Amino acid sequence: MAQSPIGTCEICVQAPGSQYCKQCRQYFCNNCKTAHLRSNMARNHVFGKRNEIGQEEEFYCRHINRQMFMCNDCDFPLCKACLVENHNGHSVEDLDKIFSSLHDQASTKMKGIVNDFKRKSGGMKSMTTSYEKESEKLERAISKQGELIKSSVDKMVSAIIENVRKSRGNVKKHYPTCVDDAISTTCKKWQQQLDEIGQKKATGSSVFEIQKLLDDMKTMELPNLPDVPTVTYRSKPVDENIIKDLLGGVKFLSFSKPNPKSKGLFLVPESSGYGLRFVGGKDVNEDVYVSYVSSDGPAAKAGLKQFDRIIAVDGKQTKGLTHGEVTSIFRNAKGKDNVSITIEPFQQ
């Protein structure tokens, strides 16, 4: 039974609930307790004060006998003495039978949950296995073609880089370094003089010294430098379409994010088939849709309806497949106990 907030009578929900009925497992105020004991059904119920009732005590009577019955009227476990004293005439059941029945119900429910999960996980395992096999083939094909492309590109890159290195060596060999050395020596000398003057105080003599140094810099003539050849590289943007063309036609199998509108079902094939017909496919540039569902066939039992879009069958995506290819998937899976099918329900 639902419990009201601690400290409040569960009957009137106003006065303090200081009295606890052990049979009803409810808290009463004094007035509601009096009214409760006046009723024929509850006249023999036993009360105790709130602070005298422990959590475990709420489920036990005051006798030391083994509890053997359950009072359906009071929802309380009873011993033989309680049955005679306080629950005579009430609807009573054997406690062992109730426990056994509840245990069987829980076991059956648990088995149903496990079996349902196994069916669903079986479909996922089938989809995963199919994806792994296809992706392994795809990986090998891409790797082989990629190695060929990389080998060809590496050879071309090496040849171009070798030409650039040769050109750089020729320039370094023929470019005169003596001019650099002469200018570097002169500049170092001037820098030393400039640092020494900078340590002096500003006097007429120091001003004349720095002025002379500046005049020497102004009158210096730089030698004519020889022309140095230039080199440029004109890169082109990488076109992914060209790379895809080099790799060849590739068909990917992927697990995209689940369609929020999609729904997974399991068909149990019968000797007569699946009890459905469908239309569409790559050959008519359309998605695959259910066109007919037999009222008592496996498709109808699984919850499939007319105009539902078929996304995948037995772990294989229908997108990009012809009508005949989808038919082959259904036919090849017919020997299985159940066949997974992913649909997008038709929205009217």
C-alpha positions in Angstrom: 0.0 0.0 0.0 1.1 3.5 -0.7 2.6 5.3 2.3 1.8 8.9 3.0 4.5 11.2 4.4 5.9 10.1 7.7 4.1 11.5 10.7 0.7 11.9 9.0 -2.3 9.7 9.2 -2.7 7.7 6.0 -6.5 7.9 6.2 -7.4 11.5 6.8 -4.0 12.7 5.8 -4.2 15.5 8.3 -3.7 14.4 11.9 -0.4 12.8 13.1 -0.3 9.1 12.4 1.0 7.8 15.7 -0.9 4.4 15.6 0.2 1.5 13.3 -2.1 -1.3 12.2 0.0 -4.4 11.8 -2.5 -6.2 9.6 -3.2 -3.3 7.2 0.4 -1.9 7.5 -0.9 1.6 7.6 -0.5 4.6 10.1 -3.6 6.0 11.7 -4.4 8.9 13.9 -6.4 8.2 17.1 -9.8 9.1 15.6 -9.2 7.0 12.4 -8.0 4.1 14.6 -11.3 4.1 16.5 -13.3 4.2 13.3 -11.2 1.4 11.8 -11.7 -1.0 14.8 -15.5 -0.5 14.6 -15.6 -2.1 11.2 -16.4 -5.8 11.2 -13.4 -6.7 9.0 -10.9 -4.9 11.2 -12.3 -5.3 14.7 -9.5 -7.8 15.6 -6.6 -5.8 14.1 -3.7 -5.1 16.3 -2.2 -1.6 16.7 1.1 -0.4 18.0 2.7 3.0 18.4 4.8 4.4 15.6 8.0 4.4 17.7 7.3 0.8 18.8 7.2 -0.6 15.2 10.5 -1.6 13.5 10.8 -1.9 9.8 11.0 -5.7 10.0 8.2 -6.0 12.5 5.7 -4.6 10.0 5.6 -8.0 8.2 5.3 -10.2 11.3 2.6 -11.0 13.7 3.0 -11.1 17.4 3.1 -15.0 17.5 6.2 -17.1 17.2 4.5 -19.6 14.8 5.6 -19.9 11.2 3.6 -17.8 8.8 1.6 -20.1 6.5 -1.1 -18.0 4.9 -1.7 -14.7 3.2 -4.9 -12.7 4.0 -6.1 -11.2 0.8 -8.4 -8.8 2.5 -5.7 -7.4 4.7 -2.7 -8.1 2.5 -0.8 -9.5 5.5 1.0 -12.8 6.1 -0.5 -15.0 8.9 0.3 -17.8 11.1 -2.4 -20.3 12.3 -3.1 -18.3 15.4 -3.6 -15.1 13.5 -6.0 -16.8 11.2 -8.2 -18.0 14.0 -7.9 -14.8 16.2 -8.1 -11.9 13.8 -8.8 -13.1 10.2 -11.6 -15.6 10.6 -13.9 -15.4 7.6 -11.3 -13.5 5.4 -10.1 -14.6 2.0 -6.9 -16.6 2.7 -4.4 -18.4 0.5 -1.5 -20.7 1.2 1.7 -18.7 1.5 3.8 -21.4 -0.1 1.5 -21.5 -3.1 1.7 -17.7 -3.5 5.4 -17.7 -3.2 5.8 -20.6 -5.7 3.4 -18.9 -8.1 5.2 -15.6 -7.9 8.6 -17.3 -8.3 7.3 -19.1 -11.4 6.0 -15.9 -12.9 9.3 -14.1 -12.3 11.2 -17.0 -13.8 9.0 -17.1 -16.9 9.3 -13.3 -17.2 13.1 -13.5 -16.9 13.3 -16.2 -19.6 11.1 -14.1 -21.9 13.4 -11.1 -21.5 16.5 -13.3 -22.1 15.0 -14.9 -25.2 13.9 -11.5 -26.6 17.4 -10.1 -26.0 19.0 -13.2 -27.7 16.8 -12.7 -30.8 17.7 -9.0 -31.0 21.4 -9.6 -30.3 21.4 -12.4 -32.9 20.3 -9.9 -35.5 23.0 -7.5 -34.5 25.6 -10.2 -34.5 24.5 -11.1 -38.1 24.8 -7.5 -39.2 28.2 -7.2 -37.5 29.5 -10.4 -39.1 28.4 -9.3 -42.5 29.9 -5.9 -42.1 33.2 -7.4 -40.9 33.5 -9.7 -43.9 32.7 -6.9 -46.4 35.0 -4.4 -44.7 37.9 -6.9 -44.7 37.5 -7.4 -48.5 37.3 -3.6 -49.0 40.3 -3.0 -46.8 42.5 -5.4 -48.8 41.3 -4.0 -52.1 41.9 -0.4 -51.1 45.3 -1.2 -49.6 46.5 -2.9 -52.8 45.3 -0.1 -55.0 46.6 2.5 -52.6 50.1 0.9 -52.5 50.2 1.1 -56.3 49.2 4.8 -56.3 51.7 5.6 -53.5 54.5 3.9 -55.3 53.9 5.8 -58.4 53.6 9.1 -56.5 56.7 8.5 -54.5 58.7 7.9 -57.7 57.5 11.2 -59.2 58.1 13.1 -56.0 61.6 11.7 -55.6 62.5 12.7 -59.2 61.3 16.3 -58.8 63.1 16.7 -55.4 66.3 15.3 -56.9 66.2 18.0 -59.6 65.6 20.7 -57.0 68.6 19.5 -55.0 70.8 19.5 -58.0 69.8 23.1 -58.8 70.4 24.2 -55.2 73.9 22.6 -55.3 74.8 24.4 -58.5 73.8 27.8 -57.1 75.6 27.3 -53.9 78.8 26.2 -55.8 78.8 29.2 -58.2 77.5 32.0 -55.9 80.5 34.2 -54.7 80.8 34.2 -50.9 83.7 36.7 -50.8 81.3 39.6 -51.0 79.5 38.4 -48.0 82.7 38.0 -46.1 84.0 41.5 -46.9 80.7 43.1 -45.9 80.5 41.0 -42.7 84.0 42.1 -41.7 83.4 45.8 -42.2 80.1 45.7 -40.4 81.6 43.9 -37.4 84.3 46.6 -37.2 81.7 49.4 -37.3 79.6 47.6 -34.7 82.6 47.4 -32.4 83.4 51.1 -32.8 79.7 52.0 -32.3 79.6 49.9 -29.1 82.8 51.7 -27.8 81.5 55.2 -28.5 78.2 54.2 -26.9 80.0 53.7 -23.6 81.3 57.3 -23.6 79.6 60.3 -22.4 78.0 62.8 -24.8 80.9 65.3 -25.5 82.1 67.2 -28.5 84.7 64.5 -29.1 82.3 61.6 -28.9 79.9 63.4 -31.2 82.6 63.9 -33.8 83.6 60.3 -33.6 80.0 59.0 -34.2 79.5 61.5 -37.0 82.7 60.2 -38.8 81.5 56.7 -38.4 78.1 57.6 -39.9 79.9 59.4 -42.8 81.9 56.3 -43.5 78.7 54.2 -43.7 77.1 56.6 -46.1 80.0 56.7 -48.5 80.4 52.9 -48.6 79.4 51.5 -52.0 77.9 48.0 -52.1 79.4 45.8 -54.8 77.1 44.6 -57.6 75.8 41.1 -56.9 75.4 38.5 -59.6 72.0 37.4 -60.7 70.8 34.3 -58.9 68.5 31.9 -60.7 65.0 31.5 -59.2 63.0 28.4 -58.6 59.2 28.1 -58.1 56.7 25.4 -57.4 53.2 25.6 -58.8 51.1 23.3 -56.7 47.6 22.2 -57.6 44.7 21.6 -55.2 44.2 18.0 -54.3 41.0 16.8 -56.1 39.4 14.0 -54.1 37.4 13.0 -57.2 40.7 12.3 -59.0 41.9 10.1 -56.1 38.6 8.2 -56.0 38.9 7.6 -59.8 42.4 6.2 -59.2 41.2 4.0 -56.4 38.4 2.7 -58.5 34.8 2.0 -57.7 34.4 1.3 -54.0 31.2 0.3 -52.2 31.3 1.0 -48.5 29.3 -0.8 -45.8 28.9 1.4 -42.8 27.0 1.6 -39.6 25.6 5.1 -39.6 23.9 6.6 -36.6 20.6 4.9 -35.9 17.7 6.4 -37.8 15.5 7.8 -35.0 12.5 6.7 -37.1 13.7 3.2 -37.8 12.4 0.1 -36.1 13.9 -3.4 -35.8 11.6 -6.5 -36.3 12.2 -10.3 -36.5 10.4 -12.4 -39.2 9.9 -16.1 -38.6 9.8 -17.6 -42.1 7.1 -20.2 -42.9 7.0 -22.8 -45.7 4.8 -20.4 -47.7 7.3 -17.6 -47.3 7.3 -14.3 -45.5 3.8 -13.1 -46.3 4.8 -9.9 -47.9 5.6 -8.3 -51.2 7.8 -5.2 -51.9 8.6 -2.8 -54.6 11.5 -0.4 -55.5 15.3 -0.9 -55.8 18.3 0.6 -57.5 17.0 -0.5 -60.9 14.1 1.9 -60.6 15.9 4.5 -58.5 13.6 4.1 -55.5 13.9 3.0 -52.0 12.4 -0.4 -51.1 8.8 -0.3 -49.8 6.3 -2.9 -48.6 3.5 -3.1 -51.1 1.5 -6.0 -49.6 1.2 -7.8 -46.2 -0.7 -11.0 -45.8 -3.1 -10.7 -42.8 -1.9 -13.9 -41.1 1.7 -14.2 -42.4 5.0 -13.8 -40.6 5.3 -10.2 -41.7 2.0 -9.2 -40.2 2.8 -11.1 -37.0 6.1 -9.2 -36.7 4.3 -5.9 -37.1 5.2 -5.0 -40.7 2.7 -2.9 -42.5 2.0 -1.7 -46.0 4.1 1.2 -47.2 6.8 0.7 -44.5 10.3 1.4 -46.0 12.7 -1.5 -45.7 16.1 -0.3 -44.6 17.9 -3.6 -44.0 17.3 -7.3 -44.3 19.3 -10.0 -42.4 22.0 -7.3 -41.6 22.4 -6.1 -45.2 21.5 -2.6 -46.2 19.0 -2.3 -49.1 20.2 1.1 -50.2 21.9 0.7 -53.6 20.6 -2.8 -54.2 18.3 -3.8 -57.1 14.9 -5.4 -56.5 16.4 -8.8 -57.5 19.3 -8.4 -55.0 16.9 -7.7 -52.1 14.8 -10.7 -53.2 17.9 -12.9 -53.0 18.6 -11.7 -49.4 15.1 -12.8 -48.4 15.5 -16.1 -50.2 18.9 -16.9 -48.8 17.8 -16.2 -45.2 14.6 -18.3 -45.4 16.3 -21.3 -43.7 17.0 -19.3 -40.5 14.8 -19.5 -37.4 14.2 -15.7 -37.6 15.3 -13.0 -39.9 16.1 -9.5 -38.8 14.5 -6.6 -40.7 14.9 -2.9 -40.2 12.1 -0.6 -41.3 11.0 3.0 -41.2 7.3 2.8 -40.4 4.9 4.6 -42.7 3.6 7.8 -41.2 0.0 8.5 -42.3 
